[in-house]
Amino acid sequence: MDALLILGGLLLILAGLVWLVMRAFSTSLLWGWGSLIPPITLIYVLRHWRTARKAVGLVALGVIPLVVGMVLMASQDAARLEAILSLRWLKEQPKAPAELAIRLHGELDGQPFNPQYAELIDGVLSLREGEDFFARREVTIRLPQAQKAPIKLDVLPEDVGQLPEVEISWLLPEQDLPEARRLSKGYTLHLDLQALPPNKLQGDFHLVLPPAFKTSLSGSLELFSDRLRYKDGRLDAQFDSRETLAKVIDDYLQRRFATRLVQLADLPEVTFPATHLPLAVQARVNGEAQSLELVLEKGARGWQVQGDHYPALAEPRVAEPAKPAPEAEPAVAQNSRPALDRRQRFSLPRLQRNPEQYRSLSMRVSKVAGGTVEGRFVGVDGDGSIRLSQQLGGGGGQASFSFKPDEIGKIELLEP
């Protein structure tokens, strides 16, 4: 309401000033040109009050809603009024410093490629240009297996065997889905990445595809190794991701049960952006299964559990016994891996019959009408539609897709 009053008052004042200039021109050409200069305008009003009084009255009428609107805005949001009056909105806003130091030079499909976001998570390296849901241009490299830093990899065009799969995609203005091209051999790739704490990789990157793809990139870059963000070495709880929620919940459970022996199960799928998320959480605390209904809220300090009033845990003692657990963990993790590669027998009917077996795994859907979409499998709707979720680049949150069976030309499982 306050903004409308201010805008209406300004329009009335502007109309009154235009009317006053028109009156001055009707008096004489000299007075008309002179009225465009504020001091002479005032002289004209005093000398020709009978002619100018109606236009001045319209200006005065516009001052009333302008003043009322400014008073209302000052009482409700003084900082906003100060920003308007100081004309800060006319100045160009300073750009925030880039999260990643990406210095790559080259092209993708014959067009300049300047990625702003890069990550290497679960063996998938992604370089994205553009902050929309679909990247304007993107390079995706799927490594044969996930690797830990340091990562060194060299591929030549004549190499054969189990090589990384390279995919390039670009979105044209007239298209709804991006175009994509994939190849598994015949290219040149050089990776030399070192760990950059707390959760980044940095190093050299070089990629040259066959001439038909018109794609080559070379330079140095930084990549995120997970979907967490840090500020001054501490977790940034403002960032929207399931990993951030998991860290917040894990810290909450440790303080609530006064123990560091907390193993949190995978969280259910969530949709960002959001400020209020009820979650059903499964965890093992001191070896006992716990099922909790938690509500997470996002405030000024970022994500936190509603009703969290538990104090911080005391630092563990140096000479604390019972440390054989790290030796047992690899055995448990090794036994929990599936013996068979589920990609070999994967199909759409099998996915619809047993969706729980593939939940949260990465998949690629190629539509009959053209275009491909990648994401993590969420579930099957009542009508048989396949739902995928996709993490947006740059911290943009998550988005969800739904594909009817007759729309799917091909569906691929990308993880074993």
Secondary structure, 3 states (H helix, E strand, C coil): CHHHHHHHHHHHHHHHHHHHHHHHHHHCHHHHHHCCCHHHHHHHHHHCHHHHHHHHHHHHHHHHHHHHHHHHHHHHCHHHHHHHHCCHHHCCCCCCCCCCCCEEEEEECCEECCCCEEEEECCEEEEEECCCCCCCEEEEEECCCCCCCCEEEEECCCCCCCCCEEEEEECCCCCCCCEEEEECCCCEEEEEEEEECCCEEEEEEEEECCHHHCCEEEEEEEEECCCCCEECCEECCCCCCHHHHHHHHHHHHHHHCCCCCEEECCCCCCCCCCCEEEEEEEEEECCEEEEEEEEEEEECCEEEECCCCCCCCCCCCCCCCCCCHHHHHHHHHHHHCCCCCCCCCCCHHHHHHCHHHHCCCEEEEEECCCCEEEEEEEEECCCCCEEEEEECCCCCCEEEEEECHHHEEEEEECCC
